[in-house]
Structure formats: structure tokens, C-alpha cells
Amino acid sequence: MIFVTGGAGYIGSHTVRSLLAAGHSVTVFDRFPKGTETIPPGVVTVRGDLADLELLIDSLKQSKADAVFHFAGYIAAGESMQNPTKFFRNNISNSVNLLDAIVQSDVKKIIFSSSAGVYGDPEKLPIPEDHPCRPTSTYGETKYFFERMLDWYDRIHGIRSICLRYFNAAGAHPSGEIGESHDPESHLIPLALDAVIGLRKELQLFGDDYPTRDGTCVRDYIHVVDLADAHVLALQALDKGCDSSIYNLGTGNGYSNLEVLKTIEEVTGKPVPYRVVGRREGDPSELYASSDRAERELGWTPKYQDLRTIIETAWTWHQKLRGISAQ
């Protein structure tokens, strides 16, 4: 049994499906703000908050879990710079509750949803895992802080962990059943797609004066199903007795914000209305990954490496989400 916090969310729900496909049983612990619509049949669900330590301990013990996948947490880097307390309380304090529950339930394996945000402004590209971690946002700091906590819990309690540092998760499940939908939405691709279909007057593009090829931020976009598959491979590695480790998950290709918008226009056949505004605090100029370690040690290779393919799956899902006939 795998205990998944935040399993109803974007990456969590895709990973639940990958776990089921690999033959695992799953319990999802989530606040379910949108209900259980992203949860497939056969999954045990517990509605709860990580702040509720008693419920968390009871749920984890009842699940008889072999491992924990930890996705629950706030993700908007920009918001984290305006309300750091919210992010430290949820991403750190509540995650300490999870570690307490793991210790009390005698679970010895955890896979953590970390982020490229731990690196800050890169000294070299593509970014390897041994790159210095100097987060430029409160969000990135919370991810890095929890990684360090996991190291201590391994030393003291023997809880082995794998931290997966995602670059920019994007796309949707090929089945069209689930995809990206945050509330509020802060990610470039779904925001741009809403602008394409007129649900948003225009997209705000944060900065065009970065030291990049066209002045806009450059990011590494990784398909959400590839991320989900990496979690299953990480679990297999822990099951085989590997030591705690950290892995980047990306394609190694960096695309600028303007290049993403151009690809969206090619896929949808429609213009993306946008307006350039000031830089968003905490945004590094360029982030793209070296995932050689994950390929070498986990046997992980992204299946959806082409940006156009990633956006095509996002567009198919987005039309369904917004009630638009596929075109």
C-alpha cells in the first residue's frame, strides 16, 4: 500500500494512476477541494489536512502503508514572496506532522515532490544535482528545507527518501481524463490557453528584460506522465534497498516564455493575447536540467520530450475542462 498526500492534485493524481498501473494499492490523503473527481476507482480516500496530526497518524497506521509519496503543499512561487507565512506553515510545519506520523507508523520510505526552485539562479546549465542550492523564493526555500529534514530523519530514524526535483510540469494524461487545473492558476501554459479561448482578456508575461535569447524566462518543460513514471521507478529503487538520493527530472531543453506562446499558437491555431508586465520576484532567468543521474540510476527516460507534444495534450484536456469541442 502506498500512502499519497495531495494525491488529488495535478501531479499526484497522475502518479496515482501510474502506481495503479504498476500493481500498487493506494490510499490518498487530501483536502479534496474539488471533490474526488480525479481519483480512479479502487483507491482509498481520506479527506483531511496535514495540520490534523491525530487524523494523519490514524490514517497512515490504518493504511498499513509500505511507503509515502508526499505531494501536498503550496506551489506558487510568486505568491510565496507575498505571503511567506502561509508557505512556511503549510509546506514546513504540516510536513513535520507527516514525518511525525511516518515515525509513529514505522514507515521507512518516502518519495518527496521537490522542485528546481531549490537551486535559485544557476551558475551553470544544464543544472546537475550537486549544484549549490540558493533558493530565490520562499517556495523554493520550503522545498530545500524539507529535503534537509529528510536527510536528518534518515540519519536518526532510518527513513530512506528520494527527493525528485521537478522542473516545469506540464501537459495532461493522454486519456484526456485528467490534466492541469489549479485554483488560482499560476502556470504559463494553462493561463495562455485560457487567454486563447477568451476566458482571460490577456496573459500577463512577467518580464522581457532577462539576459536570455529573447528577454523572457527560459524553463525546462517536463510532461506530467513522465514525472509520474519517475515516481514509480524511484519506489522500485527504494524497494531494492538504495540509499537516500536526489534526482532532477527534466528534459534538458530550455524554452523561453515567448517560444512557449509561439508553440501554443501553432497548436491551437489562435493568437495568445498577452501584455508584458514587470518581473515576478523570485524568478531565475534560466532553469533547465541535467537528468543524467535519473536516467543512469533509475532507468528513467522521458517519453514526451517535444514541447509541441506536451502542449497538444494540454490543449486536448483544456478544451474538455472548459467545455469546448475539440478542434
RAURUR-V610938 format. One line per field, one symbol per residue. phi: phi as a letter, one per 30 degrees, with the letter a starting at -180 (. if undefined). psi: psi as a letter, one per 20 degrees, with the letter a starting at -180 (. if undefined). burial: I if it has 16 or more other ideal C-beta (glycine too) atoms within 10 Angstrom, else O. A space follows every 10 residues. Layout:
phi->???
psi->???
burial->???
This chain:
phi->.cccdidcde dedddedddd ddjccbccca dhdcicddcd ejcdbbdabd dcdddddddd dddhddaccc cdldbddddd dcbdeedddd dcedddeddd ddddchdcbb ccdcaddddi dddabddddd decbecbeed ddddddeddd eddddccicd bbccddcdda ibdedidbad acbddbcedd ddddddcidb eaddcdjbbd dbdbicecbc cbdddddddd dddddedddd jddeabbdba ciccbdeddd ddddddddib dcdbbdbdec ejcddbbbcc ceddddccic bddccdedde dddddedddd ecicddb
psi->ppoopkiiaf hghhhghhgg hjjqqpppoq ilhjakhipr qippqoorqi ingghggggg ghhlqhqppo hprqiogghh ihmhggghgg hfghhhgghg hgghjkpjpp ppnbqiihhb pqhqqqprhj qqomqjqhgh ghghghghgh ghhgggikoq qpponqbopr arphijhqbp nqoqpiqggh ghhhhgjjip gqpponpkkq mrhjiqqpqo ppphhhgghh hghgghghhi jqrqrppqoa ijppprghhg hghghhghjq qoprpparqp pioqgpoqqo khghgghikp pphmiphggg hghgggghgg hjkppq.
burial->OIIIIIIIII IIIIIIIIII OOOIOIIIII OIOOOOOIIO OOIOOIOIOI OOIOIIIOII OOIOIIIIII IIIIIIIOII IOOOOOIIOI IIOIIOIIIO IIIOIOIIII IIIIIIIIII OIOOIIIOIO IOIOIIIIII IIIIIIIOII OOIIOOOOII IIIIIIIIII IIIOOOOIII IOOOOOIIII IIIIIIOOOI OOIOIIIIOI OIOOIIIIII IIIIIIIIII IIIIIOIIOO OOOIIIIIII IIIIIIIIII IOIIOOIIOO OIOIOOOOOI OIIIIIIIII IOIIOOOIOI OIOIIOIOOI IIIIIIIIII IOOOOOO
